[in-house]
Amino acid sequence: MRAFLFALLLGASTIINTPVSAAAISPELSGRTEQGLKIEIYSSLSPLLINRIHSWHIRILDLNNLAVSVEQLTIIGGMPEHDHGLPTQPQITARLENGDYLLEGVRFHMPGKWRLVVTMNREGEDDQAVIEFQL
């Protein structure tokens, strides 16, 4: 059901710079950048599970809830308490019609506290968000 609602949400917001209405579903993960942009992560795998490769749709919104375009977007992650990164090297592979970015190759290999660092360059300025969560 969640996958259906996600597909419905994506189809309903296909125009970039259109306000994204209150979603019927909430993001799997979210955070704010140092400059106040909101990062929403919608996973193809919900709930997140250990040892399953999956993809994410990453949405970046400004203070007016409008989709934001960035020149560069990278996501790295790991377990700070174990001093190691992700077991895979997820890559942004596409910019979708609704303004989301597609990140493929995400996998978590053990339970515990995880940290994601989302780094972007927009209009020549770097910005970053740190998202921590427990699996």
Residue, then its C-alpha position, 0 to 999 in steps of 0.5 A: m500500500r505504501a508503494f502505491l501511495f508513493a507512486l501516486l504522490l510522485g505522479a501528482s507532483t510532476i512539475i518542478n517548482t510546484p508546491v509539494s502538498a502534504a503527502a499522503i505518506s511521510p518520508e522514511l528519513s528527513g533532515r534540514t541543511e545548514q541553510g534551511l533546505k528540507i531533505e526528504i528521503y522516500s525508500s523503495l523498501s519500507p520499513l528499512l531492512i538489513n541486507r536488502i539493496h534498494s533505491w531512494h527518491i530524494r526530495i529537496l525543498d526550500l522554505n516555501n516547500l518548493a522543489v529545489s534543483v542542485e548542481q551536485l548531490t552526494i550522499i555518504g553514510g556509515m556507522p559512527e560508533h563502529d567507524h565504518g561506512l556503508p557496505t555499498q556505494p550508492q549513486i545518484t543516477a537520475r533527476l526525475e520529472n517531479g524534481d526528485y533525485l534517484l539514489e540507487g544501491v543503498r544497503f545497510h548490513m547491520p542494526g545500530k545507529w547510522r549517519l547520512v551526510v547529504t552534501m549539495n552545491r546550489e547556485g555555487e554554494d555548498d550546503q549539507a545535512v546530517i541525518e541520523f537514525q537507528l536500524 
